[in-house]
Amino acid sequence: MYDFAVVGGGIVGLSTGMAIYKRFPNAKVVVFEKEDKLAFHQTGHNSGVIHSGIYYKPGSYKARFAREGNKSMVAFCAEYNIKHDICGKVIVATKTEELPLLEELYERGIQNELLIEKLTREQIKEVEPHVKGLAAIRVPSAGIVNYRQVSEKFAEIIKEHGGEIRLGTKVEKMVEEDDGVTIKTSKGTEKARISINCGGLQSDQIALATGYKTEMKIVPFRGEYFKLKPEKRHLVKNLIYPVPNPKFPFLGVHFTRMIDGEVDAGPNAVLSLKREGYKKTDLNVKELMDVLTYGGFWKLAKQFMKEGIREYSRSFSKSRFTASLQELIPEIQVGDLIAAPAGVRAQAVRDDGSMVDDFQIITGKKTIHVCNAPSPAATASIEIGKEIVNRIPAQQHLMDLLNFQKV
């Protein structure tokens, strides 16, 4: 029997496995990943930004874990010589009507205990010479990294402690019992004292298969990107974001300098026809019908109909996508953009049509379920791992057995 089983080999699952060993150094841990490689889905399609936490509601998990996670991620990368760059970012108001929203965002950043500064039109040019804006906020603590490399180091640490990582092993069902959890996988049945669901895009299905009705459903949104041609990368020094629409939780198309020197532009946000559908043509009829027959989705769609149409127009029109980018950098032309891989955001939507706007962790009898962990989960992964481990049922016999370490 394993002491702990972690379902999902993305950055949150691997961080959780690492955190388990800090608390239970003698534990027997296994990580199940259905793909043949780690960090394959949300982590592997991540933009690589080390976020600051400026956008999130003060006091929320996202605000706290992003702020603290920024520091712990940077410290981790420094300790293990993982290439990263704390380059900072600017959030730019390009229209007069965005100025009050920018001011509100600045106040939120102050409430979230961030060191940020306001920039005038002239100061924007000093930071990002090709950006056209009326005013901006500079966030010095934002940075970039390759989260696949971070995940690989997490996995290496788990293995160094004696943990197992089983690739190509899909968890199909978990059954809680008095002495632990029976885990049915595509490659047989295993047993663990505690099991932790970090299944990302499949997390709600895993929770449901364990017997927990979450009153929410993962709705997959595909984010489509372009890259700047190499000869146009000079237009972007670091990270450039628009002022987000406070009613629409996605950040809008922006520019991201990647750690390898490439520059991504995007994303939009459109419904994916498959939970792990990275192409427009990817389709899973069962998963699509699961969304289309969900009342919460239609309530959400009605609420954001105008924004949804705008997002789809950018999906099928490169010129409209370019026009959105030109609001920040007028020099950008259609021919400067090269199609880039898309990502899929696992967004939890409640039955009433509202989006779950914070990390959602459900503690069961012998299981823990991370049911909503979209961006900034990669930034916050070390802190999320700590939180999950802190929720492990405090059974004294388990503490004694595993040489419990208080952290």
ZAFISE-529895 format. One record per residue (C-alpha): x, y, z; residue number from 1. Coordinates in steps of 0.25 Angstrom, whole numbers. Example, Ala and Ser with C-alpha at 12.3 -4.5 7.8 and 13.67 -1.06 7.14 Angstrom:
2
(lumba (49 -18 31) 1)
(lumba (55 -4 29) 2)
! end
This chain:
407
(lumba (0 0 0) 1)
(lumba (5 14 -3) 2)
(lumba (4 25 7) 3)
(lumba (0 35 -3) 4)
(lumba (-5 35 -17) 5)
(lumba (-5 47 -26) 6)
(lumba (-14 48 -38) 7)
(lumba (-8 57 -49) 8)
(lumba (6 59 -53) 9)
(lumba (5 74 -56) 10)
(lumba (12 85 -48) 11)
(lumba (2 85 -37) 12)
(lumba (2 70 -35) 13)
(lumba (17 69 -35) 14)
(lumba (18 81 -25) 15)
(lumba (8 73 -16) 16)
(lumba (17 61 -17) 17)
(lumba (29 69 -13) 18)
(lumba (22 76 -2) 19)
(lumba (18 62 4) 20)
(lumba (32 58 6) 21)
(lumba (35 71 13) 22)
(lumba (24 68 23) 23)
(lumba (25 53 23) 24)
(lumba (40 49 19) 25)
(lumba (38 34 20) 26)
(lumba (25 33 12) 27)
(lumba (23 24 1) 28)
(lumba (17 33 -11) 29)
(lumba (13 30 -25) 30)
(lumba (9 40 -36) 31)
(lumba (-1 35 -47) 32)
(lumba (0 42 -60) 33)
(lumba (-9 37 -72) 34)
(lumba (0 43 -82) 35)
(lumba (14 38 -86) 36)
(lumba (21 50 -81) 37)
(lumba (19 60 -70) 38)
(lumba (14 74 -71) 39)
(lumba (7 71 -84) 40)
(lumba (-6 79 -83) 41)
(lumba (-8 92 -76) 42)
(lumba (6 93 -70) 43)
(lumba (13 89 -84) 44)
(lumba (4 99 -91) 45)
(lumba (7 110 -81) 46)
(lumba (12 124 -85) 47)
(lumba (23 123 -75) 48)
(lumba (19 136 -67) 49)
(lumba (23 137 -52) 50)
(lumba (11 145 -48) 51)
(lumba (10 155 -37) 52)
(lumba (-4 154 -32) 53)
(lumba (-9 168 -36) 54)
(lumba (-22 164 -42) 55)
(lumba (-28 156 -31) 56)
(lumba (-38 159 -20) 57)
(lumba (-30 163 -8) 58)
(lumba (-30 151 3) 59)
(lumba (-33 141 -8) 60)
(lumba (-25 128 -10) 61)
(lumba (-21 134 -23) 62)
(lumba (-16 147 -18) 63)
(lumba (-8 141 -6) 64)
(lumba (-3 129 -13) 65)
(lumba (2 137 -26) 66)
(lumba (9 147 -17) 67)
(lumba (15 137 -8) 68)
(lumba (17 127 -20) 69)
(lumba (25 137 -28) 70)
(lumba (35 138 -17) 71)
(lumba (36 123 -14) 72)
(lumba (36 120 -29) 73)
(lumba (48 130 -31) 74)
(lumba (55 124 -19) 75)
(lumba (53 110 -25) 76)
(lumba (58 114 -38) 77)
(lumba (71 121 -32) 78)
(lumba (74 109 -23) 79)
(lumba (73 99 -35) 80)
(lumba (79 107 -46) 81)
(lumba (66 108 -54) 82)
(lumba (67 119 -64) 83)
(lumba (57 130 -61) 84)
(lumba (57 145 -62) 85)
(lumba (49 155 -53) 86)
(lumba (47 165 -64) 87)
(lumba (35 172 -59) 88)
(lumba (22 175 -67) 89)
(lumba (14 187 -71) 90)
(lumba (-1 188 -71) 91)
(lumba (-5 199 -81) 92)
(lumba (-18 207 -82) 93)
(lumba (-20 211 -97) 94)
(lumba (-33 218 -96) 95)
(lumba (-39 229 -87) 96)
(lumba (-50 220 -82) 97)
(lumba (-39 210 -77) 98)
(lumba (-32 220 -68) 99)
(lumba (-42 218 -56) 100)
(lumba (-40 203 -57) 101)
(lumba (-25 204 -57) 102)
(lumba (-27 213 -44) 103)
(lumba (-35 202 -38) 104)
(lumba (-25 191 -42) 105)
(lumba (-14 200 -36) 106)
(lumba (-22 200 -23) 107)
(lumba (-24 185 -23) 108)
(lumba (-9 183 -25) 109)
(lumba (-6 192 -13) 110)
(lumba (-17 184 -5) 111)
(lumba (-10 171 -9) 112)
(lumba (3 177 -3) 113)
(lumba (11 178 -17) 114)
(lumba (22 188 -20) 115)
(lumba (16 195 -32) 116)
(lumba (17 208 -39) 117)
(lumba (9 217 -48) 118)
(lumba (15 221 -62) 119)
(lumba (12 233 -70) 120)
(lumba (11 233 -85) 121)
(lumba (25 237 -86) 122)
(lumba (30 227 -75) 123)
(lumba (23 216 -83) 124)
(lumba (32 219 -95) 125)
(lumba (44 217 -86) 126)
(lumba (40 203 -82) 127)
(lumba (34 199 -95) 128)
(lumba (38 208 -106) 129)
(lumba (28 203 -116) 130)
(lumba (15 203 -107) 131)
(lumba (5 214 -109) 132)
(lumba (-3 216 -96) 133)
(lumba (-8 227 -88) 134)
(lumba (-4 222 -74) 135)
(lumba (1 209 -69) 136)
(lumba (5 201 -56) 137)
(lumba (18 195 -55) 138)
(lumba (19 182 -48) 139)
(lumba (34 179 -45) 140)
(lumba (32 165 -38) 141)
(lumba (26 158 -51) 142)
(lumba (36 149 -58) 143)
(lumba (37 138 -68) 144)
(lumba (42 123 -67) 145)
(lumba (40 110 -74) 146)
(lumba (30 102 -65) 147)
(lumba (33 89 -72) 148)
(lumba (47 90 -66) 149)
(lumba (41 94 -53) 150)
(lumba (32 82 -53) 151)
(lumba (44 73 -57) 152)
(lumba (51 77 -45) 153)
(lumba (39 75 -36) 154)
(lumba (39 61 -41) 155)
(lumba (54 58 -39) 156)
(lumba (52 62 -25) 157)
(lumba (41 53 -23) 158)
(lumba (49 41 -29) 159)
(lumba (61 45 -20) 160)
(lumba (52 43 -8) 161)
(lumba (48 29 -13) 162)
(lumba (35 33 -19) 163)
(lumba (29 26 -32) 164)
(lumba (24 33 -44) 165)
(lumba (15 25 -53) 166)
(lumba (13 30 -67) 167)
(lumba (3 25 -77) 168)
(lumba (-6 21 -65) 169)
(lumba (-20 27 -65) 170)
(lumba (-28 27 -52) 171)
(lumba (-42 23 -55) 172)
(lumba (-48 23 -41) 173)
(lumba (-45 24 -26) 174)
(lumba (-53 17 -15) 175)
(lumba (-51 22 -1) 176)
(lumba (-51 12 10) 177)
(lumba (-48 11 25) 178)
(lumba (-33 8 23) 179)
(lumba (-30 16 11) 180)
(lumba (-34 18 -4) 181)
(lumba (-35 7 -15) 182)
(lumba (-30 14 -28) 183)
(lumba (-35 7 -41) 184)
(lumba (-25 11 -52) 185)
(lumba (-24 7 -67) 186)
(lumba (-12 -2 -62) 187)
(lumba (-18 -9 -50) 188)
(lumba (-23 -6 -36) 189)
(lumba (-14 1 -25) 190)
(lumba (-17 5 -11) 191)
(lumba (-13 17 -3) 192)
(lumba (-16 23 11) 193)
(lumba (-19 37 5) 194)
(lumba (-21 40 -10) 195)
(lumba (-20 54 -16) 196)
(lumba (-27 58 -29) 197)
(lumba (-19 69 -37) 198)
(lumba (-25 65 -50) 199)
(lumba (-26 78 -56) 200)
(lumba (-36 78 -68) 201)
(lumba (-41 64 -63) 202)
(lumba (-42 68 -48) 203)
(lumba (-57 69 -47) 204)
(lumba (-59 56 -54) 205)
(lumba (-49 49 -44) 206)
(lumba (-56 56 -32) 207)
(lumba (-70 51 -37) 208)
(lumba (-64 37 -40) 209)
(lumba (-60 37 -25) 210)
(lumba (-74 41 -21) 211)
(lumba (-73 56 -19) 212)
(lumba (-83 65 -26) 213)
(lumba (-76 78 -27) 214)
(lumba (-87 87 -32) 215)
(lumba (-78 92 -43) 216)
(lumba (-72 86 -56) 217)
(lumba (-59 89 -64) 218)
(lumba (-62 96 -76) 219)
(lumba (-50 96 -86) 220)
(lumba (-46 109 -92) 221)
(lumba (-36 109 -103) 222)
(lumba (-26 121 -104) 223)
(lumba (-20 123 -117) 224)
(lumba (-6 130 -119) 225)
(lumba (2 135 -130) 226)
(lumba (17 138 -129) 227)
(lumba (25 150 -134) 228)
(lumba (34 147 -146) 229)
(lumba (49 148 -141) 230)
(lumba (52 161 -148) 231)
(lumba (40 167 -140) 232)
(lumba (43 162 -126) 233)
(lumba (50 176 -123) 234)
(lumba (36 182 -122) 235)
(lumba (34 175 -109) 236)
(lumba (44 176 -98) 237)
(lumba (37 168 -87) 238)
(lumba (23 166 -83) 239)
(lumba (12 176 -88) 240)
(lumba (-3 174 -84) 241)
(lumba (-16 182 -86) 242)
(lumba (-25 187 -75) 243)
(lumba (-34 174 -73) 244)
(lumba (-49 175 -73) 245)
(lumba (-53 173 -59) 246)
(lumba (-66 166 -63) 247)
(lumba (-58 156 -72) 248)
(lumba (-48 148 -65) 249)
(lumba (-38 146 -76) 250)
(lumba (-27 156 -78) 251)
(lumba (-29 159 -92) 252)
(lumba (-18 158 -103) 253)
(lumba (-4 162 -98) 254)
(lumba (10 161 -102) 255)
(lumba (20 151 -94) 256)
(lumba (35 150 -96) 257)
(lumba (38 135 -94) 258)
(lumba (50 130 -86) 259)
(lumba (56 125 -100) 260)
(lumba (55 139 -106) 261)
(lumba (42 136 -114) 262)
(lumba (30 146 -113) 263)
(lumba (16 141 -112) 264)
(lumba (4 149 -115) 265)
(lumba (-10 145 -110) 266)
(lumba (-18 138 -105) 267)
(lumba (-33 139 -109) 268)
(lumba (-42 130 -101) 269)
(lumba (-52 121 -108) 270)
(lumba (-59 109 -104) 271)
(lumba (-51 96 -107) 272)
(lumba (-59 85 -114) 273)
(lumba (-50 75 -106) 274)
(lumba (-45 76 -92) 275)
(lumba (-31 74 -97) 276)
(lumba (-34 81 -111) 277)
(lumba (-22 89 -115) 278)
(lumba (-27 91 -130) 279)
(lumba (-40 96 -135) 280)
(lumba (-42 83 -141) 281)
(lumba (-40 75 -129) 282)
(lumba (-54 69 -125) 283)
(lumba (-59 59 -114) 284)
(lumba (-74 58 -116) 285)
(lumba (-76 52 -102) 286)
(lumba (-68 64 -95) 287)
(lumba (-75 74 -104) 288)
(lumba (-89 69 -101) 289)
(lumba (-85 69 -86) 290)
(lumba (-83 84 -87) 291)
(lumba (-95 87 -96) 292)
(lumba (-105 80 -87) 293)
(lumba (-100 87 -75) 294)
(lumba (-109 98 -71) 295)
(lumba (-98 106 -64) 296)
(lumba (-91 107 -77) 297)
(lumba (-103 114 -84) 298)
(lumba (-105 123 -73) 299)
(lumba (-90 127 -74) 300)
(lumba (-91 128 -89) 301)
(lumba (-103 138 -88) 302)
(lumba (-96 146 -78) 303)
(lumba (-84 148 -87) 304)
(lumba (-90 147 -101) 305)
(lumba (-84 160 -106) 306)
(lumba (-70 157 -101) 307)
(lumba (-71 142 -107) 308)
(lumba (-74 147 -121) 309)
(lumba (-62 157 -120) 310)
(lumba (-53 145 -116) 311)
(lumba (-59 136 -127) 312)
(lumba (-57 147 -137) 313)
(lumba (-42 148 -134) 314)
(lumba (-41 133 -135) 315)
(lumba (-45 132 -149) 316)
(lumba (-40 146 -154) 317)
(lumba (-25 148 -153) 318)
(lumba (-27 163 -156) 319)
(lumba (-36 165 -145) 320)
(lumba (-26 158 -135) 321)
(lumba (-16 167 -141) 322)
(lumba (-25 179 -138) 323)
(lumba (-26 176 -124) 324)
(lumba (-10 175 -123) 325)
(lumba (-9 188 -130) 326)
(lumba (-16 195 -119) 327)
(lumba (-4 193 -111) 328)
(lumba (7 193 -122) 329)
(lumba (2 200 -134) 330)
(lumba (14 196 -142) 331)
(lumba (9 181 -142) 332)
(lumba (5 176 -156) 333)
(lumba (-3 164 -160) 334)
(lumba (10 158 -167) 335)
(lumba (18 159 -154) 336)
(lumba (10 148 -147) 337)
(lumba (13 133 -148) 338)
(lumba (3 123 -143) 339)
(lumba (7 117 -130) 340)
(lumba (2 105 -121) 341)
(lumba (-11 108 -113) 342)
(lumba (-14 105 -99) 343)
(lumba (-26 100 -91) 344)
(lumba (-31 107 -78) 345)
(lumba (-39 98 -69) 346)
(lumba (-49 107 -64) 347)
(lumba (-59 103 -53) 348)
(lumba (-73 108 -55) 349)
(lumba (-84 107 -45) 350)
(lumba (-98 102 -47) 351)
(lumba (-103 116 -46) 352)
(lumba (-94 121 -58) 353)
(lumba (-83 128 -50) 354)
(lumba (-69 125 -52) 355)
(lumba (-61 120 -40) 356)
(lumba (-51 131 -38) 357)
(lumba (-42 125 -28) 358)
(lumba (-34 112 -26) 359)
(lumba (-44 102 -21) 360)
(lumba (-39 90 -12) 361)
(lumba (-49 80 -7) 362)
(lumba (-45 71 5) 363)
(lumba (-52 58 6) 364)
(lumba (-51 46 16) 365)
(lumba (-38 40 10) 366)
(lumba (-37 49 -3) 367)
(lumba (-34 63 -6) 368)
(lumba (-39 69 -19) 369)
(lumba (-33 81 -26) 370)
(lumba (-45 85 -35) 371)
(lumba (-41 99 -40) 372)
(lumba (-26 103 -42) 373)
(lumba (-25 111 -55) 374)
(lumba (-15 122 -56) 375)
(lumba (-8 126 -47) 376)
(lumba (-6 112 -43) 377)
(lumba (7 110 -49) 378)
(lumba (13 122 -41) 379)
(lumba (6 118 -29) 380)
(lumba (9 103 -30) 381)
(lumba (18 102 -18) 382)
(lumba (9 109 -9) 383)
(lumba (-3 101 -14) 384)
(lumba (5 88 -11) 385)
(lumba (7 93 3) 386)
(lumba (-8 96 5) 387)
(lumba (-12 82 0) 388)
(lumba (-2 75 9) 389)
(lumba (-7 84 21) 390)
(lumba (-21 78 18) 391)
(lumba (-17 64 20) 392)
(lumba (-25 58 31) 393)
(lumba (-17 58 44) 394)
(lumba (-18 44 48) 395)
(lumba (-8 42 59) 396)
(lumba (-5 27 55) 397)
(lumba (-1 33 41) 398)
(lumba (7 44 47) 399)
(lumba (15 34 55) 400)
(lumba (17 24 44) 401)
(lumba (23 34 34) 402)
(lumba (31 42 44) 403)
(lumba (23 54 43) 404)
(lumba (30 67 41) 405)
(lumba (23 80 46) 406)
(lumba (26 91 35) 407)
! end
